[in-house]
Amino acid sequence: MAVTGRFAPSPSGRIHLGNILCCLLAWLSARQKGGRVILRIEDLDIARCPRRYGEQMCRDIQWLGLDWDEGPVIGGPSGPYEQSRRTALYQAALRRLEAQGLVYPCFCTRAELHAASAPHREDGQVVYPGTCRGLTAEQAAERARRTGRAPALRLWVPEEEITFTDGHMGEYREWLPADCGDFLLRRSDGIFAYQLAVVVDDAAMGVTEVVRGADLLASTPRQLLLYRLLGLEAPAFYHFPLLLGSDGQRLSKRNADAGLDTLGERYTAPEILGKLAYLAGFNPSAEPRSGESLLEDFAWEKVPRADIRIPEGLF
């Protein structure tokens, strides 16, 4: 089967080293198999992801020399390639889940969800305790009248363990009720949740492999459940370790020195890619490399599984 990979950044700020590593690994994994690459802009929350950020990300990826076969700028048969323009697809998927009796309204506030009595996962995320699961239609209507706000919508998860084998991290399993709980499909402000949107989009775009950071590994069982409930074929998953700063803290868009606006003034694109490939284990040294030249050296077996700490002075 032909391979289709994708890079799907959320444009809430300028692209940073973690984004670039994700883009590089996704590009190499697909291209090495003779596959195609799709670029998708995940701007579900347009208040946090203005269009100019997505446009800048496209320019940044082009500057790095990592091309794509479908996506913004060049178009393609499975567009549009911005999630903010794909809400009709998510609504259709939501209706299919509602028809199965698996969706219910939730009126819990963020403060209530983070109360000390609510169960939490090891990573600090709240496991929804099912507070609103048993509401009757009359009770839901009364709750809506009293609170004066629209409810969020949640998926009622079954009592089931989901196990899958990640292409890089190996076997992973979750008991859905305890490890994730009933999860959001649409927020109370009407914005569709990442879990639903990413499943709908990857299936519609024919994505066969998903490469992303290990912080999203725990999302995969929820997405596999949605693939099954919606009658869609799931892709293969490859999760890679997170990049940490020299201080051991996770990189993010808040790390100004890790953003391409700063890095691009100090390094060429091959210098940035070469250093990242060195950290990821498939460049023997930190010498400059283009994406094309790294195809011969890339192998998932070389990429570490533990988080990668950037040595002081490398960037």
C-alpha positions, -999 to 999 in steps of 0.1 A, spaced: 0 0 0 13 35 -8 24 55 22 10 89 30 24 108 59 15 142 72 27 171 93 -1 189 112 11 218 133 -10 240 154 -2 276 145 -4 293 179 30 309 174 62 307 154 75 272 146 101 259 171 127 231 173 101 205 185 79 213 155 108 211 132 119 177 145 84 164 140 82 178 105 116 163 97 108 128 111 74 127 94 89 138 61 118 113 62 96 84 73 72 89 44 98 99 18 121 70 26 92 46 17 86 64 -15 55 80 0 36 113 -1 34 141 25 4 162 34 6 195 53 -24 204 74 -28 234 96 -46 225 128 -62 259 136 -94 247 153 -92 275 178 -89 305 154 -87 329 183 -54 313 193 -43 304 158 -47 334 135 -43 328 98 -11 347 95 6 321 118 -4 293 95 9 312 65 42 318 83 45 281 91 42 273 55 70 297 46 91 283 74 87 247 63 96 257 27 127 276 40 138 244 57 136 226 24 109 201 34 83 199 7 47 185 6 25 170 -20 -9 183 -7 -16 212 15 -18 250 18 -2 270 -11 -3 241 -36 -38 226 -28 -48 191 -36 -78 167 -38 -85 164 0 -85 200 9 -92 224 25 -61 220 45 -70 242 74 -91 227 101 -110 259 107 -125 253 72 -135 216 78 -161 219 105 -189 204 83 -169 172 83 -166 171 120 -203 179 125 -212 149 102 -190 126 123 -206 139 155 -240 131 141 -229 95 134 -218 91 170 -250 107 183 -270 82 162 -252 54 181 -263 69 215 -227 76 225 -228 114 229 -241 133 259 -240 170 271 -216 181 298 -221 213 319 -191 209 341 -168 240 343 -131 239 341 -128 247 378 -151 217 386 -131 194 363 -99 204 381 -113 200 416 -93 179 440 -119 152 440 -116 146 403 -93 117 393 -61 127 376 -37 108 353 0 106 360 6 134 335 -18 157 354 -47 155 330 -81 151 345 -100 119 339 -136 129 336 -156 112 364 -189 110 344 -207 137 364 -232 146 336 -234 111 320 -267 101 336 -286 134 330 -321 130 315 -332 153 286 -352 172 312 -323 176 336 -300 187 308 -325 213 297 -329 226 332 -290 227 336 -288 247 304 -314 271 316 -298 276 350 -262 280 337 -271 301 307 -245 284 285 -244 257 259 -230 223 271 -198 206 258 -204 172 242 -186 141 254 -182 105 241 -194 78 265 -164 54 264 -170 16 269 -155 -5 296 -127 -17 274 -89 -19 271 -74 -7 239 -39 -19 230 -18 -10 200 18 -13 189 35 20 182 60 19 154 87 33 176 76 31 212 63 -4 211 32 -17 229 9 7 246 -24 0 264 -51 19 282 -82 9 302 -105 36 288 -128 44 318 -98 48 342 -71 62 319 -90 87 299 -127 87 309 -155 101 287 -137 127 265 -147 158 247 -159 158 211 -170 195 211 -163 222 235 -190 244 251 -180 273 228 -187 251 197 -151 244 188 -146 207 179 -120 188 200 -87 177 186 -95 140 192 -124 140 168 -110 164 142 -77 146 138 -94 113 132 -118 127 106 -90 146 88 -64 118 87 -90 94 74 -104 118 48 -69 127 36 -58 90 33 -31 93 59 -15 59 65 11 69 91 11 95 118 44 107 132 41 129 163 56 136 198 54 112 227 32 137 245 4 125 222 9 88 228 -18 87 254 -43 102 229 -40 73 205 -64 48 223 -91 75 222 -85 80 185 -84 43 178 -118 40 194 -132 68 172 -118 52 141 -137 21 150 -169 38 159 -169 58 127 -160 28 105 -127 43 94 -93 27 89 -67 37 114 -31 47 103 1 34 118 15 55 146 51 65 153 57 86 185 91 101 191 107 115 223 103 151 233 130 177 230 141 192 262 161 224 267 196 223 283 177 230 316 157 198 312 124 216 306 102 208 276 105 231 247 75 251 236 66 283 217 74 302 249 111 293 245 122 323 224 156 309 216 141 277 202 118 296 177 127 298 140 125 336 141 156 335 163 173 304 150 169 315 114 190 345 121 219 324 134 218 292 114 211 280 79 183 254 73 209 226 67 226 236 100 193 233 119 184 200 103 218 186 108 218 194 145 184 179 150 193 148 131 223 144 153 202 147 184 178 121 170 205 96 164 208 94 126 235 120 118 269 109 130 278 145 139 261 179 140 273 187 105 248 205 82 225 182 62 196 187 39 165 166 42 173 148 10 208 139 22 194 125 55 172 99 37 201 75 34 208 76 71 174 78 87 161 47 105 136 46 134 159 21 151 184 49 156 160 73 172 161 72 210 129 65 230 138 86 260 134 124 259 163 142 242 181 169 262 198 195 240 234 200 251 244 235 262 258 254 232 245 232 204 219 259 194 
